[in-house]
Amino acid sequence: MLANFFVPILDDGWRFIAVFAFVTFLAALTGVAWLFWPLLLVTLWAVFFFRDPPRGVPQEEGLLLAPADGLVQMVTAAVPPAELGLGSEPLTRVSIFLSVFDVHINRSPCTGTVDVMAYRPGKFLNANADKASEENERMGVAIRRADGRAVGCVQIAGWVARRIVCTIKPGQAVAAGERFGHIRFGSRTDLYLPPGARLLVAAGQRMVGGETVMAELDPTVATARSVIEF
């Protein structure tokens, strides 16, 4: 747990940490102990929440990596959001739930080019709900691999998360495991696998964004995997 505090902090998080720390400092000056200690805990939690740990990213071709930290909430067949342009046939959808204690940085599941980016306003239902994929506010990204296959990744806001940040642009080249955004504070990330992908995870498993291999796109994958830190 302590090791998680001694990692880089997301740039976007410093302003939140500064606000919490300032209010905590004011409480300390006034000598209001019952207010100081809860505020100190909130400040420490903010540091923990906005941590940005480096990841060892598998570099082998034909792998799809976890786009987020968190718990695989469900694996199901679902028609991807129409705005992603992935067709009208159901694809395997893996939903990762991010609690307020998970790293909230999203990472590209594969190397490719950003083909589609589509924001859709919506509700702020509990991200655990199945209908959150259709009804909640979301940012959808389709990444086109060099072999022509597209992978869909959707950032979904939850009832606590009210801010989706996506830092990439259409036409931009992204590497597997590269950061492309984050969600504040508690949310969900859906990954849509292209046809023929072999799923390697199941509901109830914990994912490490940019490290956990979620699926194989090619029939044969070497046992030895090289990694690189991002």
C-alpha positions as CSV (number, residue, x, y, z in Angstrom):
1,M,0.0,0.0,0.0
2,L,2.7,2.5,0.9
3,A,4.6,1.8,-2.3
4,N,1.6,3.1,-4.2
5,F,2.1,6.6,-2.7
6,F,5.7,6.8,-4.0
7,V,4.9,6.8,-7.7
8,P,4.4,9.6,-10.2
9,I,1.2,11.6,-9.9
10,L,-1.1,12.4,-12.8
11,D,-0.6,16.1,-13.9
12,D,-4.4,16.6,-13.8
13,G,-4.5,15.5,-10.2
14,W,-2.2,18.1,-8.6
15,R,-4.9,20.8,-8.5
16,F,-7.2,18.5,-6.6
17,I,-4.5,17.5,-4.2
18,A,-3.5,21.2,-3.7
19,V,-7.1,22.1,-2.8
20,F,-7.5,19.3,-0.3
21,A,-4.1,20.1,1.2
22,F,-4.9,23.8,1.5
23,V,-8.2,23.1,3.3
24,T,-6.4,20.6,5.5
25,F,-3.7,23.3,6.3
26,L,-6.4,25.8,7.2
27,A,-8.1,23.3,9.5
28,A,-4.7,22.7,11.2
29,L,-4.2,26.5,11.7
30,T,-7.6,26.8,13.4
31,G,-6.9,23.8,15.7
32,V,-10.1,22.0,14.7
33,A,-8.9,18.5,15.3
34,W,-12.3,16.8,14.4
35,L,-12.0,18.5,10.9
36,F,-8.3,18.2,10.4
37,W,-8.0,14.4,10.5
38,P,-10.8,13.6,8.1
39,L,-9.4,16.3,5.7
40,L,-5.9,14.8,6.0
41,L,-7.3,11.4,5.1
42,V,-9.0,12.9,2.1
43,T,-5.8,14.6,1.0
44,L,-3.9,11.3,1.3
45,W,-6.6,9.5,-0.6
46,A,-6.3,12.1,-3.4
47,V,-2.6,11.4,-3.7
48,F,-3.4,7.7,-3.9
49,F,-6.2,8.1,-6.4
50,F,-4.2,10.2,-8.9
51,R,-1.1,7.9,-8.9
52,D,0.4,7.1,-12.3
53,P,2.5,4.0,-11.9
54,P,4.8,2.9,-14.8
55,R,3.7,-0.4,-16.4
56,G,5.6,-3.2,-18.0
57,V,3.8,-3.5,-21.4
58,P,4.0,-6.7,-23.4
59,Q,5.3,-5.9,-26.8
60,E,4.4,-9.0,-28.7
61,E,2.1,-8.6,-31.7
62,G,-1.4,-10.0,-31.6
63,L,-2.2,-9.3,-28.0
64,L,-5.0,-7.1,-26.5
65,L,-4.1,-5.5,-23.2
66,A,-6.3,-4.3,-20.3
67,P,-7.3,-0.7,-21.0
68,A,-7.8,-0.1,-17.3
69,D,-7.1,-1.3,-13.8
70,G,-10.0,-2.9,-12.0
71,L,-12.3,-5.9,-11.7
72,V,-13.8,-7.7,-14.7
73,Q,-17.4,-7.2,-13.9
74,M,-18.9,-9.0,-16.8
75,V,-18.1,-10.7,-20.1
76,T,-21.0,-10.8,-22.6
77,A,-21.9,-10.6,-26.3
78,A,-23.2,-7.1,-27.1
79,V,-23.6,-4.8,-30.1
80,P,-21.0,-2.1,-29.9
81,P,-22.1,1.6,-29.8
82,A,-23.1,2.6,-33.3
83,E,-20.9,5.6,-33.2
84,L,-17.7,3.4,-33.2
85,G,-18.5,2.0,-36.6
86,L,-17.7,-1.6,-35.5
87,G,-20.8,-3.0,-37.2
88,S,-24.2,-4.2,-36.0
89,E,-23.2,-7.8,-35.0
90,P,-22.6,-8.6,-31.3
91,L,-19.0,-8.7,-30.2
92,T,-17.4,-9.9,-27.0
93,R,-17.6,-7.1,-24.5
94,V,-15.4,-7.1,-21.4
95,S,-16.5,-4.6,-18.8
96,I,-13.9,-3.5,-16.2
97,F,-15.2,-1.7,-13.1
98,L,-12.9,0.8,-11.5
99,S,-13.5,1.5,-7.9
100,V,-12.3,4.7,-6.2
101,F,-9.2,2.8,-5.1
102,D,-8.1,1.7,-8.5
103,V,-5.7,3.6,-10.8
104,H,-8.0,5.5,-13.1
105,I,-5.7,6.0,-16.1
106,N,-6.8,4.4,-19.4
107,R,-4.3,2.8,-21.7
108,S,-4.5,1.7,-25.3
109,P,-5.2,-2.1,-25.6
110,C,-3.1,-2.4,-28.8
111,T,-0.8,-0.5,-31.2
112,G,-2.7,1.2,-34.0
113,T,-4.2,4.4,-35.3
114,V,-7.2,6.2,-33.6
115,D,-9.9,5.6,-36.2
116,V,-12.9,7.0,-34.4
117,M,-13.6,9.1,-31.3
118,A,-17.1,9.7,-30.3
119,Y,-18.4,11.4,-27.1
120,R,-22.0,10.8,-26.0
121,P,-23.7,12.6,-23.1
122,G,-25.9,10.5,-20.9
123,K,-26.9,9.5,-17.4
124,F,-24.7,8.8,-14.4
125,L,-26.0,5.4,-13.3
126,N,-24.0,3.1,-11.1
127,A,-21.2,1.8,-13.3
128,N,-21.9,-1.7,-12.0
129,A,-25.3,-1.7,-13.8
130,D,-25.4,-3.5,-17.2
131,K,-27.4,-0.7,-18.8
132,A,-24.6,1.7,-17.9
133,S,-22.9,0.8,-21.2
134,E,-25.9,2.1,-23.2
135,E,-27.3,4.9,-21.0
136,N,-24.3,6.6,-19.2
137,E,-22.1,9.4,-20.4
138,R,-19.3,7.9,-22.4
139,M,-16.3,8.4,-24.7
140,G,-15.8,5.8,-27.4
141,V,-12.5,5.1,-29.2
142,A,-11.9,2.7,-32.1
143,I,-8.3,1.8,-32.7
144,R,-7.4,0.4,-36.1
145,R,-4.5,-2.0,-36.1
146,A,-2.1,-2.4,-39.0
147,D,-3.8,-5.6,-40.1
148,G,-7.1,-3.7,-40.5
149,R,-8.9,-5.0,-37.5
150,A,-10.5,-2.5,-35.2
151,V,-10.7,-2.6,-31.4
152,G,-13.3,-0.7,-29.5
153,C,-12.7,0.9,-26.1
154,V,-15.3,2.9,-24.2
155,Q,-14.8,5.1,-21.2
156,I,-18.0,5.2,-19.1
157,A,-18.8,7.6,-16.3
158,G,-20.4,6.3,-13.1
159,W,-22.6,7.8,-10.5
160,V,-19.5,9.2,-8.7
161,A,-17.4,9.9,-11.9
162,R,-18.5,13.0,-13.6
163,R,-15.5,13.8,-15.8
164,I,-14.1,11.8,-18.7
165,V,-10.7,12.9,-20.0
166,C,-9.5,11.7,-23.3
167,T,-6.1,13.1,-24.6
168,I,-5.8,11.5,-28.0
169,K,-7.1,12.6,-31.4
170,P,-8.5,10.9,-34.6
171,G,-5.6,9.9,-36.8
172,Q,-3.1,9.7,-34.0
173,A,-0.8,6.7,-33.7
174,V,-0.9,5.0,-30.3
175,A,1.3,2.3,-28.9
176,A,0.0,-0.7,-26.9
177,G,-0.2,0.4,-23.2
178,E,0.1,4.1,-24.0
179,R,-2.0,6.4,-21.8
180,F,-4.9,7.9,-23.6
181,G,-7.0,9.4,-20.8
182,H,-8.6,8.9,-17.4
183,I,-11.9,9.1,-15.5
184,R,-12.7,10.8,-12.2
185,F,-13.7,9.2,-9.6
186,G,-15.0,5.7,-10.1
187,S,-16.1,4.4,-13.4
188,R,-16.1,1.6,-16.0
189,T,-14.2,0.8,-19.2
190,D,-15.6,-1.5,-21.9
191,L,-13.4,-3.4,-24.4
192,Y,-14.9,-4.8,-27.6
193,L,-12.9,-7.6,-29.1
194,P,-12.8,-8.0,-32.9
195,P,-14.2,-11.3,-34.3
196,G,-12.0,-14.3,-33.9
197,A,-10.1,-13.0,-30.8
198,R,-9.5,-15.5,-28.1
199,L,-10.5,-14.3,-24.7
200,L,-8.1,-15.0,-21.9
201,V,-9.9,-13.5,-18.8
202,A,-13.1,-14.1,-17.0
203,A,-15.5,-12.2,-14.7
204,G,-14.1,-11.7,-11.2
205,Q,-10.5,-11.3,-12.3
206,R,-8.5,-8.2,-11.5
207,M,-6.9,-6.3,-14.4
208,V,-3.7,-4.2,-14.5
209,G,-4.0,-1.6,-17.2
210,G,-1.4,-1.9,-19.9
211,E,0.0,-5.2,-18.4
212,T,-2.7,-7.8,-18.2
213,V,-3.2,-9.7,-21.5
214,M,-7.0,-9.9,-22.1
215,A,-7.1,-11.6,-25.5
216,E,-5.1,-13.0,-28.3
217,L,-5.8,-11.9,-31.9
218,D,-3.6,-14.5,-33.6
219,P,-3.8,-18.3,-33.3
220,T,-0.3,-18.7,-32.1
221,V,1.4,-16.5,-29.5
222,A,4.9,-17.1,-28.3
223,T,5.4,-18.0,-24.7
224,A,8.2,-15.5,-24.0
225,R,6.9,-11.9,-24.0
226,S,9.1,-8.8,-24.0
227,V,8.0,-5.8,-22.0
228,I,8.6,-2.1,-22.0
229,E,7.7,0.5,-19.3
230,F,5.4,3.4,-20.2
